[in-house]
Amino acid sequence: MSTRPIPVTILTGFLGAGKTTLLNYILKQQHGYKFAIIVNEVGKIGIDGMLVENQKEEVIQMNNGCLCCTIRKDLVKGVQNLIKRGGFDYLLIETTGIADPGPVAQTFLNIPQLQQFVRLDSIITVVDAEQIEKQMKSTETAREQIVMADFLLLNKTDLVDESGLAHLETVLRGLNPHAQIFRTNQSQANLKELLDMNAFNLDQKLVADPEFLNELNQRHHHDINSVSFEFSKAFNVEKFENFVQELSEKEHIFRSKGFLQIAGNPRRAIFHGVNNRFTILWDRLWEKAEARTSQLVFIGKHLDEARLRKQIESCLA
C-alpha cells in the first residue's frame, strides 16, 4: 500500500439532485483510480446502494441517517476496515440528501488515527437547477450544502433556460464565492477538474462557518423524516401513477425512490421523485431466483406513515 494518503471526496447535495448519478458516472469513466465507496442513506431500505452500478468496487452501505454524531464511529470503523483490506487508491463518500457535509469532513480533520492514511480532497455539491431555490426556502440544509462546497455542479441544466441558469450562478456565488461552478446534465462533469485536486480549504470553511470544527454544534433536522415500505404483491401501474400525482399536491415530499414490481411486466421498474416531478424507468428483467418485491422510500416533512401505507396498498394489483 502506498504511503501517500488516499484522497477522499465527499459527494453531497439535496435530495434528488443527482449524487448517485454522479457516483455511477465517475465509476464508468477511464480515470485510472480504484475506488472504495461509502453510501449513506436515510431509512431502513438502502435504495441508492443498490443503484451503484459498478459492483467491482468496494461498497459499504450505512443506513443510519445523516452521517453525524451517531454515525461518526461507524464511519471511522468503515474507513479503517477499508484501509485494512486495501486495494483502492481513492475513497468516495455519498452522503444522504439531508446531511450537512460538515460532520463528515470533521471525521477526517478531527480523528488523528485516520489522518496518516486518508486526506480530505474536496466536497462536491450537486445542485438541482430546477428545484434548488424552492429547496432552500424549505430547509436550511440545502443552503448549508452549497456553502460548504469546493465544487458546485449546477445539474439538470436542460430544465432551466439561460437567464435562469445565470441567475442561479449569481445566487450560488453569493452563498459560496470560493467554489468552482460547473454546469452539468446527468451529473456529467470533467473528472480531471474534480478529482484529486487538493481543493479542500479549511480556512475558507471556517470563514463561512466559524463553528465548522465544533463537533458539539450539530444541526439536526427533526422536521424531516423518512418512511420505507416493502410489498411482495405487484403494483397496478395506472393506480400507482395516479397516487404519486395526488401525493405531490397533498404531502410535503422532497424525495421518493424505489424499485417496483409491476403487474404484467417482466422488468423491474425504478421509481424516482423530486418534489412534484416523478418518473418510472424500466430497468432489467427480474431474475428467476430473485424475490420480486417492491421497495419504496419517501423523505419529506412530517410524513404520516400509516396514511401513506394505506394509499400505497390501494395501488396493488
C-alpha positions in Angstrom: 0.0 0.0 0.0 1.3 3.5 -0.9 2.4 5.7 2.0 0.7 8.7 0.2 -2.6 9.5 2.0 -5.6 8.4 0.0 -7.8 11.3 -1.3 -11.4 11.4 0.0 -14.1 13.2 -1.9 -17.5 13.8 -0.3 -20.5 13.9 -2.7 -23.3 15.9 -1.3 -26.4 17.8 -2.5 -30.1 17.9 -1.6 -32.5 15.0 -2.1 -32.7 14.1 -5.8 -30.0 16.5 -7.1 -28.1 13.7 -8.9 -25.5 12.3 -6.4 -25.9 8.7 -7.2 -26.0 9.6 -10.9 -22.6 11.4 -10.4 -21.2 8.4 -8.5 -22.2 6.0 -11.3 -20.8 8.4 -13.9 -17.4 8.5 -12.0 -17.2 4.7 -11.8 -17.8 4.3 -15.6 -15.1 6.7 -16.7 -11.5 5.8 -17.6 -9.6 7.6 -14.9 -7.0 5.1 -13.6 -8.4 5.2 -10.0 -9.5 2.2 -8.0 -12.4 3.4 -5.8 -13.8 2.4 -2.5 -17.3 3.8 -1.8 -19.3 4.6 1.3 -23.0 5.3 0.6 -25.1 6.7 3.5 -28.9 6.7 3.4 -31.9 7.8 5.4 -34.3 5.0 6.2 -34.3 1.3 6.7 -34.1 0.3 3.0 -31.0 1.2 1.0 -32.1 2.1 -2.5 -29.0 4.2 -3.5 -26.6 1.4 -2.5 -28.4 -0.9 -4.9 -28.3 1.7 -7.7 -24.5 1.8 -7.6 -23.8 0.1 -10.9 -20.2 -1.0 -10.7 -20.1 -3.7 -8.2 -16.3 -4.4 -8.8 -15.7 -1.5 -6.4 -15.7 -2.0 -2.6 -19.1 -0.5 -1.5 -20.0 0.0 2.2 -23.6 1.0 2.8 -24.7 2.8 6.0 -28.5 3.2 6.5 -28.4 5.2 9.7 -29.4 8.6 8.8 -27.5 11.9 8.4 -23.8 11.0 8.8 -23.3 12.9 12.0 -23.0 12.2 15.8 -24.3 8.6 16.0 -22.7 7.5 12.7 -19.3 9.1 13.4 -18.0 5.8 15.0 -19.5 3.8 12.2 -17.8 6.0 9.6 -14.4 5.8 11.3 -14.8 2.0 11.6 -15.9 1.7 8.0 -12.9 3.7 6.7 -10.5 1.7 9.0 -11.9 -1.6 7.7 -11.4 -0.4 4.1 -7.8 0.7 4.8 -7.0 -2.8 6.3 -8.4 -4.5 3.3 -6.6 -2.2 0.9 -6.9 -2.5 -2.9 -8.1 1.1 -3.5 -6.5 4.5 -4.0 -9.5 6.8 -3.8 -12.4 7.0 -1.4 -15.8 8.4 -2.4 -18.5 9.1 0.3 -22.0 9.7 -0.9 -24.0 11.4 1.9 -27.7 11.3 2.3 -29.5 14.3 0.8 -30.4 15.8 4.2 -26.9 15.7 5.5 -24.8 18.7 6.3 -21.4 17.7 4.9 -19.6 19.4 7.9 -19.7 16.5 10.3 -18.4 14.1 7.6 -15.5 16.5 6.9 -14.8 16.8 10.7 -14.3 13.0 10.8 -11.2 13.3 8.6 -10.0 16.5 10.2 -10.6 15.6 13.9 -9.7 11.9 14.0 -5.9 11.6 14.2 -5.8 7.8 13.5 -7.3 8.4 10.0 -5.0 11.3 9.0 -1.9 9.3 8.1 -4.0 7.1 5.7 -6.5 9.5 4.2 -6.8 13.2 3.4 -9.9 15.2 2.5 -9.6 16.3 -1.1 -12.9 18.1 -1.7 -16.6 18.4 -1.1 -18.6 18.2 -4.3 -22.2 19.5 -4.0 -24.7 18.6 -6.8 -27.4 21.3 -7.2 -30.8 20.7 -8.8 -31.1 23.7 -11.1 -34.9 23.4 -11.3 -35.6 22.8 -7.6 -32.8 24.4 -5.6 -34.5 27.8 -4.8 -37.6 26.0 -3.6 -35.5 23.6 -1.6 -33.5 26.4 0.1 -36.8 28.1 1.2 -38.0 24.8 2.7 -34.9 23.8 4.6 -31.6 25.3 5.7 -29.7 22.0 4.8 -29.8 22.8 1.0 -28.1 26.1 1.7 -25.5 24.6 4.1 -24.5 22.0 1.4 -23.8 24.9 -1.1 -21.9 27.0 1.4 -19.6 24.1 2.3 -18.7 23.0 -1.3 -15.4 23.2 -3.0 -17.1 22.3 -6.3 -20.7 23.0 -7.3 -22.3 21.0 -10.1 -25.3 23.0 -11.3 -27.1 20.0 -12.6 -30.3 19.3 -14.7 -29.5 22.5 -16.7 -31.8 21.2 -19.5 -34.8 22.0 -17.3 -33.9 25.8 -16.9 -33.4 28.5 -19.5 -30.2 30.5 -19.9 -31.4 33.5 -17.9 -32.5 31.2 -15.1 -29.1 29.5 -15.0 -27.3 32.8 -15.0 -29.5 33.9 -12.1 -28.7 30.7 -10.2 -25.0 31.0 -10.7 -25.2 34.5 -9.1 -27.2 33.0 -6.2 -24.6 30.3 -5.8 -21.6 32.7 -5.9 -23.4 34.9 -3.3 -23.5 31.9 -0.9 -20.1 30.5 -1.8 -17.7 32.8 -3.7 -14.8 30.2 -3.5 -16.3 27.1 -5.1 -15.9 26.4 -8.8 -19.2 26.1 -10.6 -19.7 23.6 -13.4 -23.0 23.3 -15.4 -24.0 19.6 -16.0 -26.7 17.4 -17.3 -27.0 13.9 -15.8 -24.1 14.9 -13.4 -21.6 14.5 -16.3 -18.5 16.7 -15.4 -14.9 16.7 -16.4 -13.4 14.5 -13.7 -9.9 15.9 -14.4 -11.2 19.1 -12.9 -12.9 17.4 -9.9 -10.8 14.5 -8.5 -7.5 14.7 -6.6 -7.4 18.5 -6.8 -6.4 19.2 -3.2 -9.4 21.6 -3.3 -10.5 21.4 0.4 -9.5 24.6 2.2 -10.2 24.6 5.9 -9.6 28.4 6.3 -12.4 29.1 3.8 -14.8 26.8 5.6 -14.1 28.5 9.0 -14.8 31.9 7.5 -18.1 30.6 6.1 -18.9 28.8 9.4 -16.7 29.6 12.5 -18.3 26.5 14.2 -17.2 24.2 11.4 -14.8 22.1 13.6 -17.1 22.2 16.7 -18.3 18.6 17.0 -20.9 19.6 19.6 -22.6 22.1 17.3 -24.5 19.5 15.3 -27.6 20.6 13.3 -30.5 18.2 13.4 -33.4 18.2 11.0 -36.3 16.8 13.2 -38.9 18.1 10.8 -37.6 15.8 8.0 -38.4 12.1 8.3 -38.4 9.1 6.0 -40.8 6.2 5.7 -40.0 2.9 4.0 -42.3 0.2 2.6 -41.8 -3.3 1.1 -44.5 -5.2 -0.7 -44.5 -8.7 -2.3 -47.6 -8.1 -4.4 -47.3 -6.4 -7.8 -48.5 -2.8 -8.5 -51.1 -1.7 -10.9 -49.0 1.0 -12.8 -52.0 3.3 -13.6 -53.2 3.3 -10.0 -49.6 4.0 -8.8 -49.1 6.9 -11.3 -52.4 8.4 -10.1 -51.3 8.0 -6.5 -48.0 9.9 -7.0 -49.7 12.7 -8.8 -52.2 13.2 -5.9 -49.3 12.8 -3.5 -47.4 15.8 -4.9 -50.4 18.0 -4.1 -51.1 16.8 -0.6 -47.8 15.8 1.1 -44.6 17.8 1.5 -42.3 15.2 0.0 -38.8 16.2 -1.1 -37.7 12.8 -2.4 -39.2 9.4 -3.3 -37.4 6.4 -4.8 -37.6 2.7 -5.1 -37.9 -0.5 -7.1 -41.3 -1.7 -8.3 -42.8 -4.9 -9.4 -45.4 -4.0 -12.0 -48.2 -6.5 -12.8 -47.9 -8.0 -16.3 -44.3 -6.7 -16.9 -41.3 -8.9 -16.6 -39.0 -5.9 -15.9 -38.2 -4.3 -12.7 -39.2 -0.6 -12.6 -37.1 2.2 -10.9 -39.2 4.9 -9.4 -37.7 8.4 -8.8 -39.4 11.6 -7.5 -38.1 15.0 -6.7 -40.7 17.3 -5.2 -43.6 17.1 -7.7 -41.6 15.6 -10.6 -41.9 11.8 -10.9 -40.5 9.2 -13.3 -40.8 5.5 -13.7 -38.0 3.9 -15.7 -38.0 0.3 -16.9 -34.9 -1.5 -15.6 -33.5 -5.0 -16.1 -35.6 -8.2 -16.2 -36.3 -9.8 -12.9 -34.1 -12.9 -12.4 -35.7 -16.3 -12.0 -34.5 -16.9 -8.4 -35.0 -13.3 -7.3 -37.7 -12.3 -4.8 -40.0 -9.9 -6.7 -40.5 -7.4 -4.0 -41.3 -3.7 -4.3 -39.3 -1.3 -2.1 -40.2 2.3 -1.6 -38.7 5.2 0.4 -40.3 8.6 0.9 -38.4 11.5 2.5 -40.3 14.7 3.5 -41.7 16.9 6.2 -43.9 15.3 8.9 -44.9 12.3 6.8 -47.7 10.1 8.1 -46.5 6.5 7.6 -49.9 4.8 8.3 -51.8 7.0 5.9 -49.1 6.6 3.2 -49.1 2.8 3.6 -52.9 2.7 3.2 -52.7 4.8 0.0 -49.9 2.7 -1.5 -51.7 -0.6 -0.7 -54.7 0.6 -2.7 -52.4 0.7 -5.8 -51.5 -3.0 -5.5 -52.9 -5.2 -8.4 
